Amino acid sequence: MELVPELIDWSAALYPVATAFCFSFYILLTRKLVTKEGPIRLQFFAGIFGCLVMSLALGYGTASDVAILAAVWPSPHEWLLLGALGLIATAFHLLIANAYRLTSIGILAPFQYVAIIGATILGLVIFNDFPDAITWLGIAIIVDSGMYVFHRGSKLNIDTVE
């Protein structure tokens, strides 16, 4: 008897794990570098790095006929959306970099749970998708674990990752 149902697409299930890993790396790297570099310079290098990585991915996808990575020229409407995304991402990166420059990661970490609320609202508004009971259980475990670590760290006066 199989304990894991066949309904789980493991490759798709690993995407959120990879995203969490990359975001954690981004936050730690930002926290470390913001003490040596200004937020605008960090944003510039993040843009250059992203451009290089995605250029390689698009080149590989186009050459290898990988449909999801094949280069496609955006429509005028998509250019507007990409421009808006760039402005929003730049503004928020500058805000995050300044926040990590001005205060400790232990103070800022709990605010990242707002992303769960934002993702839930956007998922509902844009995709008409509302989390099921299992998802809410996972959200509760993540938030409770984070709040416990924050509470415990504040009682012990620990500042994580300096």
Backbone as JSON Lines, residues from 0, in Angstrom:
{"i":0,"aa":"M","n":[0.83,-1.18,0.0],"ca":[0.0,0.0,0.0],"c":[0.88,1.25,0.0]}
{"i":1,"aa":"E","n":[0.53,2.16,-0.88],"ca":[1.32,3.37,-1.04],"c":[0.84,4.45,-0.07]}
{"i":2,"aa":"L","n":[1.8,5.02,0.68],"ca":[1.45,6.05,1.66],"c":[1.28,7.43,1.03]}
{"i":3,"aa":"V","n":[1.97,7.68,-0.07],"ca":[1.89,8.98,-0.74],"c":[0.93,8.87,-1.91]}
{"i":4,"aa":"P","n":[-0.11,9.7,-1.93],"ca":[-1.08,9.6,-3.03],"c":[-0.44,9.97,-4.37]}
{"i":5,"aa":"E","n":[-0.97,9.4,-5.41],"ca":[-0.5,9.68,-6.77],"c":[-0.86,11.08,-7.23]}
{"i":6,"aa":"L","n":[-1.73,11.77,-6.53],"ca":[-2.19,13.08,-6.93],"c":[-1.14,14.17,-6.73]}
{"i":7,"aa":"I","n":[-0.11,13.89,-5.97],"ca":[0.9,14.91,-5.69],"c":[1.9,14.96,-6.84]}
{"i":8,"aa":"D","n":[2.03,16.14,-7.43],"ca":[3.04,16.38,-8.45],"c":[4.27,16.92,-7.73]}
{"i":9,"aa":"W","n":[5.25,16.04,-7.48],"ca":[6.39,16.41,-6.65],"c":[7.22,17.52,-7.26]}
{"i":10,"aa":"S","n":[7.33,17.56,-8.59],"ca":[8.12,18.65,-9.18],"c":[7.44,19.99,-8.92]}
{"i":11,"aa":"A","n":[6.13,20.04,-8.99],"ca":[5.41,21.28,-8.7],"c":[5.46,21.6,-7.21]}
{"i":12,"aa":"A","n":[5.48,20.58,-6.38],"ca":[5.54,20.81,-4.93],"c":[6.88,21.38,-4.5]}
{"i":13,"aa":"L","n":[7.92,21.14,-5.29],"ca":[9.24,21.65,-4.94],"c":[9.43,23.12,-5.32]}
{"i":14,"aa":"Y","n":[8.59,23.67,-6.2],"ca":[8.71,25.08,-6.59],"c":[8.6,26.02,-5.4]}
{"i":15,"aa":"P","n":[7.6,25.86,-4.52],"ca":[7.54,26.75,-3.36],"c":[8.75,26.59,-2.43]}
{"i":16,"aa":"V","n":[9.29,25.38,-2.33],"ca":[10.47,25.17,-1.5],"c":[11.66,25.91,-2.11]}
{"i":17,"aa":"A","n":[11.83,25.79,-3.41],"ca":[12.92,26.5,-4.09],"c":[12.73,28.01,-3.97]}
{"i":18,"aa":"T","n":[11.5,28.48,-4.08],"ca":[11.21,29.91,-3.94],"c":[11.56,30.38,-2.54]}
{"i":19,"aa":"A","n":[11.17,29.63,-1.53],"ca":[11.49,30.01,-0.15],"c":[12.99,30.05,0.07]}
{"i":20,"aa":"F","n":[13.7,29.08,-0.49],"ca":[15.16,29.06,-0.36],"c":[15.77,30.29,-1.02]}
{"i":21,"aa":"C","n":[15.34,30.6,-2.24],"ca":[15.89,31.76,-2.95],"c":[15.55,33.06,-2.23]}
{"i":22,"aa":"F","n":[14.33,33.18,-1.72],"ca":[13.95,34.4,-1.01],"c":[14.76,34.54,0.28]}
{"i":23,"aa":"S","n":[14.97,33.44,0.98],"ca":[15.78,33.48,2.19],"c":[17.21,33.91,1.88]}
{"i":24,"aa":"F","n":[17.74,33.38,0.8],"ca":[19.09,33.77,0.37],"c":[19.12,35.26,0.03]}
{"i":25,"aa":"Y","n":[18.1,35.74,-0.66],"ca":[18.01,37.16,-1.02],"c":[17.97,38.04,0.23]}
{"i":26,"aa":"I","n":[17.18,37.67,1.23],"ca":[17.08,38.46,2.45],"c":[18.42,38.45,3.2]}
{"i":27,"aa":"L","n":[19.04,37.28,3.34],"ca":[20.32,37.2,4.04],"c":[21.42,37.98,3.31]}
{"i":28,"aa":"L","n":[21.44,37.85,2.0],"ca":[22.44,38.57,1.22],"c":[22.21,40.08,1.3]}
{"i":29,"aa":"T","n":[20.97,40.5,1.21],"ca":[20.64,41.93,1.34],"c":[21.07,42.45,2.69]}
{"i":30,"aa":"R","n":[20.74,41.7,3.74],"ca":[21.1,42.11,5.1],"c":[22.62,42.25,5.26]}
{"i":31,"aa":"K","n":[23.36,41.33,4.67],"ca":[24.82,41.35,4.78],"c":[25.42,42.49,3.95]}
{"i":32,"aa":"L","n":[24.95,42.67,2.73],"ca":[25.56,43.65,1.83],"c":[25.15,45.09,2.11]}
{"i":33,"aa":"V","n":[23.97,45.29,2.71],"ca":[23.49,46.65,2.92],"c":[24.35,47.41,3.93]}
{"i":34,"aa":"T","n":[25.15,46.69,4.7],"ca":[26.06,47.37,5.62],"c":[27.29,47.92,4.89]}
{"i":35,"aa":"K","n":[27.54,47.41,3.68],"ca":[28.72,47.84,2.91],"c":[28.38,48.64,1.67]}
{"i":36,"aa":"E","n":[27.2,48.42,1.12],"ca":[26.79,49.06,-0.13],"c":[25.47,49.79,0.08]}
{"i":37,"aa":"G","n":[25.22,50.8,-0.73],"ca":[23.96,51.51,-0.68],"c":[22.84,50.73,-1.35]}
{"i":38,"aa":"P","n":[21.59,50.98,-0.99],"ca":[20.46,50.25,-1.56],"c":[20.33,50.41,-3.09]}
{"i":39,"aa":"I","n":[20.65,51.58,-3.61],"ca":[20.53,51.78,-5.05],"c":[21.58,50.95,-5.8]}
{"i":40,"aa":"R","n":[22.78,50.9,-5.27],"ca":[23.82,50.07,-5.88],"c":[23.45,48.59,-5.81]}
{"i":41,"aa":"L","n":[22.87,48.16,-4.69],"ca":[22.41,46.77,-4.58],"c":[21.34,46.47,-5.62]}
{"i":42,"aa":"Q","n":[20.41,47.42,-5.8],"ca":[19.34,47.22,-6.78],"c":[19.92,47.13,-8.19]}
{"i":43,"aa":"F","n":[20.9,47.96,-8.48],"ca":[21.55,47.92,-9.8],"c":[22.17,46.55,-10.06]}
{"i":44,"aa":"F","n":[22.93,46.04,-9.09],"ca":[23.57,44.74,-9.28],"c":[22.56,43.6,-9.3]}
{"i":45,"aa":"A","n":[21.48,43.73,-8.55],"ca":[20.42,42.7,-8.61],"c":[19.81,42.67,-10.01]}
{"i":46,"aa":"G","n":[19.6,43.85,-10.59],"ca":[19.05,43.91,-11.95],"c":[19.99,43.32,-12.98]}
{"i":47,"aa":"I","n":[21.28,43.63,-12.86],"ca":[22.28,43.09,-13.79],"c":[22.35,41.57,-13.67]}
{"i":48,"aa":"F","n":[22.39,41.08,-12.43],"ca":[22.46,39.64,-12.2],"c":[21.21,38.94,-12.75]}
{"i":49,"aa":"G","n":[20.03,39.51,-12.47],"ca":[18.79,38.94,-12.99],"c":[18.76,38.91,-14.51]}
{"i":50,"aa":"C","n":[19.24,39.98,-15.13],"ca":[19.29,40.05,-16.59],"c":[20.2,38.97,-17.15]}
{"i":51,"aa":"L","n":[21.37,38.79,-16.54],"ca":[22.3,37.77,-17.02],"c":[21.73,36.36,-16.87]}
{"i":52,"aa":"V","n":[21.17,36.07,-15.7],"ca":[20.61,34.73,-15.45],"c":[19.45,34.44,-16.41]}
{"i":53,"aa":"M","n":[18.56,35.4,-16.55],"ca":[17.4,35.16,-17.42],"c":[17.8,35.13,-18.9]}
{"i":54,"aa":"S","n":[18.83,35.88,-19.28],"ca":[19.31,35.8,-20.67],"c":[19.85,34.41,-20.96]}
{"i":55,"aa":"L","n":[20.6,33.85,-20.01],"ca":[21.09,32.48,-20.18],"c":[19.94,31.48,-20.25]}
{"i":56,"aa":"A","n":[18.95,31.66,-19.37],"ca":[17.79,30.74,-19.36],"c":[17.01,30.85,-20.67]}
{"i":57,"aa":"L","n":[16.79,32.06,-21.16],"ca":[16.06,32.24,-22.42],"c":[16.87,31.7,-23.6]}
{"i":58,"aa":"G","n":[18.18,31.91,-23.58],"ca":[19.02,31.36,-24.64],"c":[18.97,29.84,-24.67]}
{"i":59,"aa":"Y","n":[19.06,29.24,-23.49],"ca":[18.98,27.78,-23.39],"c":[17.6,27.29,-23.84]}
{"i":60,"aa":"G","n":[16.54,27.96,-23.35],"ca":[15.18,27.54,-23.69],"c":[14.89,27.64,-25.18]}
{"i":61,"aa":"T","n":[15.36,28.71,-25.79],"ca":[15.13,28.88,-27.23],"c":[15.93,27.85,-28.02]}
{"i":62,"aa":"A","n":[17.19,27.63,-27.65],"ca":[18.04,26.68,-28.37],"c":[17.59,25.24,-28.17]}
{"i":63,"aa":"S","n":[17.01,24.93,-27.0],"ca":[16.63,23.55,-26.67],"c":[15.15,23.27,-26.9]}
{"i":64,"aa":"D","n":[14.42,24.22,-27.43],"ca":[12.97,24.09,-27.65],"c":[12.22,23.77,-26.37]}
{"i":65,"aa":"V","n":[12.62,24.39,-25.26],"ca":[11.89,24.28,-24.0],"c":[10.88,25.42,-24.01]}
{"i":66,"aa":"A","n":[9.61,25.08,-24.23],"ca":[8.59,26.09,-24.48],"c":[8.5,27.15,-23.38]}
{"i":67,"aa":"I","n":[8.57,26.74,-22.12],"ca":[8.4,27.69,-21.03],"c":[9.57,28.67,-20.92]}
{"i":68,"aa":"L","n":[10.73,28.32,-21.48],"ca":[11.89,29.2,-21.44],"c":[12.21,29.83,-22.79]}
{"i":69,"aa":"A","n":[11.39,29.59,-23.8],"ca":[11.65,30.16,-25.12],"c":[11.35,31.65,-25.12]}
{"i":70,"aa":"A","n":[12.2,32.41,-25.79],"ca":[12.03,33.87,-25.86],"c":[10.8,34.22,-26.71]}
{"i":71,"aa":"V","n":[9.97,35.12,-26.19],"ca":[8.79,35.61,-26.9],"c":[8.77,37.12,-26.72]}
{"i":72,"aa":"W","n":[8.54,37.86,-27.82],"ca":[8.52,39.31,-27.74],"c":[7.21,39.77,-27.1]}
{"i":73,"aa":"P","n":[7.28,40.59,-26.04],"ca":[6.06,41.06,-25.35],"c":[5.23,42.01,-26.22]}
{"i":74,"aa":"S","n":[3.92,41.96,-26.0],"ca":[3.01,42.91,-26.65],"c":[3.13,44.26,-25.96]}
{"i":75,"aa":"P","n":[2.59,45.34,-26.54],"ca":[2.65,46.65,-25.86],"c":[2.03,46.63,-24.46]}
{"i":76,"aa":"H","n":[0.93,45.91,-24.3],"ca":[0.3,45.8,-22.98],"c":[1.23,45.08,-22.0]}
{"i":77,"aa":"E","n":[1.87,44.02,-22.46],"ca":[2.81,43.29,-21.6],"c":[4.03,44.14,-21.24]}
{"i":78,"aa":"W","n":[4.48,45.01,-22.17],"ca":[5.57,45.93,-21.85],"c":[5.16,46.85,-20.7]}
{"i":79,"aa":"L","n":[3.91,47.33,-20.73],"ca":[3.43,48.19,-19.64],"c":[3.42,47.43,-18.32]}
{"i":80,"aa":"L","n":[2.94,46.18,-18.35],"ca":[2.92,45.37,-17.14],"c":[4.34,45.09,-16.64]}
{"i":81,"aa":"L","n":[5.26,44.81,-17.54],"ca":[6.65,44.57,-17.15],"c":[7.28,45.82,-16.56]}
{"i":82,"aa":"G","n":[6.97,46.98,-17.15],"ca":[7.46,48.24,-16.6],"c":[6.92,48.5,-15.2]}
{"i":83,"aa":"A","n":[5.62,48.25,-15.02],"ca":[5.02,48.41,-13.69],"c":[5.65,47.44,-12.69]}
{"i":84,"aa":"L","n":[5.87,46.22,-13.11],"ca":[6.52,45.24,-12.24],"c":[7.92,45.7,-11.86]}
{"i":85,"aa":"G","n":[8.66,46.23,-12.81],"ca":[10.0,46.73,-12.53],"c":[9.99,47.87,-11.53]}
{"i":86,"aa":"L","n":[9.06,48.81,-11.7],"ca":[8.97,49.93,-10.76],"c":[8.58,49.47,-9.36]}
{"i":87,"aa":"I","n":[7.61,48.58,-9.29],"ca":[7.17,48.07,-7.98],"c":[8.29,47.28,-7.31]}
{"i":88,"aa":"A","n":[8.95,46.41,-8.07],"ca":[10.03,45.6,-7.5],"c":[11.18,46.48,-7.04]}
{"i":89,"aa":"T","n":[11.53,47.5,-7.82],"ca":[12.6,48.41,-7.43],"c":[12.25,49.15,-6.15]}
{"i":90,"aa":"A","n":[11.03,49.69,-6.09],"ca":[10.61,50.42,-4.89],"c":[10.65,49.52,-3.66]}
{"i":91,"aa":"F","n":[10.15,48.32,-3.77],"ca":[10.13,47.44,-2.61],"c":[11.51,46.93,-2.24]}
{"i":92,"aa":"H","n":[12.37,46.71,-3.23],"ca":[13.74,46.32,-2.9],"c":[14.44,47.44,-2.12]}
{"i":93,"aa":"L","n":[14.24,48.68,-2.55],"ca":[14.86,49.81,-1.84],"c":[14.31,49.92,-0.42]}
{"i":94,"aa":"L","n":[13.01,49.7,-0.26],"ca":[12.42,49.73,1.08],"c":[12.98,48.62,1.97]}
{"i":95,"aa":"I","n":[13.08,47.41,1.41],"ca":[13.62,46.28,2.18],"c":[15.08,46.53,2.55]}
{"i":96,"aa":"A","n":[15.87,47.0,1.6],"ca":[17.29,47.25,1.88],"c":[17.44,48.31,2.96]}
{"i":97,"aa":"N","n":[16.66,49.38,2.89],"ca":[16.74,50.42,3.92],"c":[16.27,49.9,5.28]}
{"i":98,"aa":"A","n":[15.23,49.08,5.27],"ca":[14.75,48.52,6.54],"c":[15.84,47.67,7.2]}
{"i":99,"aa":"Y","n":[16.51,46.82,6.41],"ca":[17.56,45.97,6.97],"c":[18.8,46.76,7.35]}
{"i":100,"aa":"R","n":[18.99,47.92,6.74],"ca":[20.11,48.77,7.12],"c":[19.84,49.47,8.45]}
{"i":101,"aa":"L","n":[18.57,49.76,8.73],"ca":[18.22,50.57,9.89],"c":[17.87,49.77,11.15]}
{"i":102,"aa":"T","n":[17.51,48.51,11.0],"ca":[17.11,47.73,12.18],"c":[17.52,46.27,12.03]}
{"i":103,"aa":"S","n":[17.31,45.5,13.05],"ca":[17.76,44.11,13.06],"c":[16.77,43.2,12.33]}
{"i":104,"aa":"I","n":[17.3,42.09,11.87],"ca":[16.49,41.1,11.17],"c":[15.43,40.49,12.1]}
{"i":105,"aa":"G","n":[15.77,40.4,13.38],"ca":[14.81,39.85,14.35],"c":[13.55,40.69,14.48]}
{"i":106,"aa":"I","n":[13.68,41.99,14.31],"ca":[12.51,42.88,14.37],"c":[11.71,42.78,13.08]}
{"i":107,"aa":"L","n":[12.39,42.64,11.94],"ca":[11.71,42.67,10.65],"c":[11.1,41.33,10.23]}
{"i":108,"aa":"A","n":[11.65,40.24,10.71],"ca":[11.2,38.91,10.26],"c":[9.69,38.69,10.39]}
{"i":109,"aa":"P","n":[9.06,39.05,11.49],"ca":[7.62,38.8,11.58],"c":[6.78,39.54,10.53]}
{"i":110,"aa":"F","n":[7.29,40.66,10.05],"ca":[6.54,41.4,9.03],"c":[6.47,40.66,7.71]}
{"i":111,"aa":"Q","n":[7.34,39.68,7.51],"ca":[7.3,38.93,6.26],"c":[6.07,38.03,6.17]}
{"i":112,"aa":"Y","n":[5.41,37.81,7.29],"ca":[4.19,37.02,7.26],"c":[3.05,37.77,6.59]}
{"i":113,"aa":"V","n":[3.21,39.07,6.44],"ca":[2.22,39.85,5.7],"c":[2.15,39.36,4.26]}
{"i":114,"aa":"A","n":[3.24,38.79,3.75],"ca":[3.25,38.25,2.39],"c":[2.23,37.14,2.24]}
{"i":115,"aa":"I","n":[2.03,36.35,3.27],"ca":[1.04,35.27,3.21],"c":[-0.36,35.87,3.06]}
{"i":116,"aa":"I","n":[-0.63,36.92,3.81],"ca":[-1.94,37.59,3.71],"c":[-2.1,38.2,2.33]}
{"i":117,"aa":"G","n":[-1.05,38.89,1.85],"ca":[-1.11,39.51,0.52],"c":[-1.31,38.48,-0.57]}
{"i":118,"aa":"A","n":[-0.59,37.37,-0.49],"ca":[-0.73,36.32,-1.5],"c":[-2.13,35.71,-1.47]}
{"i":119,"aa":"T","n":[-2.68,35.56,-0.29],"ca":[-4.04,35.01,-0.18],"c":[-5.05,35.96,-0.82]}
{"i":120,"aa":"I","n":[-4.94,37.24,-0.52],"ca":[-5.87,38.23,-1.08],"c":[-5.72,38.32,-2.6]}
{"i":121,"aa":"L","n":[-4.47,38.39,-3.08],"ca":[-4.26,38.45,-4.53],"c":[-4.73,37.18,-5.22]}
{"i":122,"aa":"G","n":[-4.5,36.03,-4.6],"ca":[-4.99,34.77,-5.17],"c":[-6.5,34.75,-5.29]}
{"i":123,"aa":"L","n":[-7.16,35.31,-4.3],"ca":[-8.62,35.38,-4.34],"c":[-9.1,36.37,-5.39]}
{"i":124,"aa":"V","n":[-8.51,37.55,-5.42],"ca":[-8.96,38.59,-6.34],"c":[-8.61,38.27,-7.79]}
{"i":125,"aa":"I","n":[-7.39,37.83,-8.03],"ca":[-6.93,37.61,-9.41],"c":[-7.34,36.25,-9.96]}
{"i":126,"aa":"F","n":[-7.19,35.2,-9.14],"ca":[-7.42,33.84,-9.63],"c":[-8.69,33.19,-9.07]}
{"i":127,"aa":"N","n":[-9.42,33.91,-8.22],"ca":[-10.61,33.36,-7.58],"c":[-10.29,32.05,-6.86]}
{"i":128,"aa":"D","n":[-9.14,32.04,-6.19],"ca":[-8.66,30.85,-5.51],"c":[-8.53,31.15,-4.02]}
{"i":129,"aa":"F","n":[-9.21,30.39,-3.2],"ca":[-9.15,30.57,-1.75],"c":[-8.54,29.31,-1.15]}
{"i":130,"aa":"P","n":[-7.59,29.47,-0.21],"ca":[-6.91,28.3,0.37],"c":[-7.89,27.32,1.03]}
{"i":131,"aa":"D","n":[-7.58,26.03,0.89],"ca":[-8.39,25.0,1.54],"c":[-7.91,24.8,2.97]}
{"i":132,"aa":"A","n":[-8.53,23.86,3.68],"ca":[-8.24,23.65,5.1],"c":[-6.78,23.23,5.33]}
{"i":133,"aa":"I","n":[-6.24,22.38,4.47],"ca":[-4.86,21.93,4.63],"c":[-3.89,23.11,4.46]}
{"i":134,"aa":"T","n":[-4.18,23.98,3.5],"ca":[-3.33,25.16,3.29],"c":[-3.38,26.07,4.51]}
{"i":135,"aa":"W","n":[-4.57,26.27,5.08],"ca":[-4.7,27.1,6.28],"c":[-3.93,26.48,7.44]}
{"i":136,"aa":"L","n":[-3.94,25.16,7.53],"ca":[-3.16,24.49,8.57],"c":[-1.67,24.77,8.38]}
{"i":137,"aa":"G","n":[-1.19,24.67,7.14],"ca":[0.21,24.97,6.85],"c":[0.57,26.41,7.16]}
{"i":138,"aa":"I","n":[-0.32,27.34,6.81],"ca":[-0.11,28.76,7.11],"c":[-0.02,28.96,8.62]}
{"i":139,"aa":"A","n":[-0.92,28.33,9.35],"ca":[-0.92,28.47,10.81],"c":[0.37,27.93,11.41]}
{"i":140,"aa":"I","n":[0.85,26.8,10.91],"ca":[2.1,26.22,11.43],"c":[3.27,27.16,11.14]}
{"i":141,"aa":"I","n":[3.33,27.7,9.93],"ca":[4.43,28.6,9.56],"c":[4.39,29.86,10.42]}
{"i":142,"aa":"V","n":[3.23,30.48,10.54],"ca":[3.12,31.72,11.31],"c":[3.38,31.46,12.78]}
{"i":143,"aa":"D","n":[2.79,30.41,13.33],"ca":[3.02,30.09,14.74],"c":[4.49,29.81,15.03]}
{"i":144,"aa":"S","n":[5.15,29.07,14.14],"ca":[6.57,28.77,14.32],"c":[7.39,30.05,14.29]}
{"i":145,"aa":"G","n":[7.1,30.91,13.35],"ca":[7.82,32.18,13.25],"c":[7.59,33.06,14.46]}
{"i":146,"aa":"M","n":[6.35,33.12,14.93],"ca":[6.06,33.94,16.1],"c":[6.73,33.36,17.36]}
{"i":147,"aa":"Y","n":[6.8,32.05,17.44],"ca":[7.49,31.43,18.57],"c":[8.97,31.8,18.56]}
{"i":148,"aa":"V","n":[9.61,31.67,17.39],"ca":[11.02,32.01,17.28],"c":[11.24,33.49,17.62]}
{"i":149,"aa":"F","n":[10.37,34.36,17.12],"ca":[10.48,35.79,17.42],"c":[10.32,36.05,18.92]}
{"i":150,"aa":"H","n":[9.3,35.44,19.5],"ca":[9.03,35.63,20.93],"c":[10.19,35.09,21.77]}
{"i":151,"aa":"R","n":[10.66,33.91,21.44],"ca":[11.78,33.3,22.17],"c":[13.05,34.14,22.03]}
{"i":152,"aa":"G","n":[13.31,34.61,20.82],"ca":[14.49,35.44,20.6],"c":[14.42,36.76,21.35]}
{"i":153,"aa":"S","n":[13.22,37.35,21.43],"ca":[13.1,38.62,22.14],"c":[13.26,38.41,23.65]}
{"i":154,"aa":"K","n":[12.8,37.27,24.16],"ca":[12.99,36.97,25.59],"c":[14.46,36.75,25.93]}
{"i":155,"aa":"L","n":[15.18,36.13,25.0],"ca":[16.6,35.87,25.2],"c":[17.48,37.0,24.71]}
{"i":156,"aa":"N","n":[16.85,38.04,24.11],"ca":[17.55,39.19,23.56],"c":[18.58,38.74,22.51]}
{"i":157,"aa":"I","n":[18.11,37.9,21.58],"ca":[18.96,37.36,20.51],"c":[18.61,38.08,19.22]}
{"i":158,"aa":"D","n":[19.63,38.55,18.52],"ca":[19.44,39.12,17.2],"c":[20.01,38.13,16.21]}
{"i":159,"aa":"T","n":[19.15,37.56,15.36],"ca":[19.59,36.55,14.43],"c":[20.31,37.16,13.24]}
{"i":160,"aa":"V","n":[21.33,36.5,12.77],"ca":[22.08,36.81,11.56],"c":[22.59,38.24,11.54]}
{"i":161,"aa":"E","n":[23.69,38.46,12.12],"ca":[24.33,39.78,12.06],"c":[25.39,39.81,11.03]}
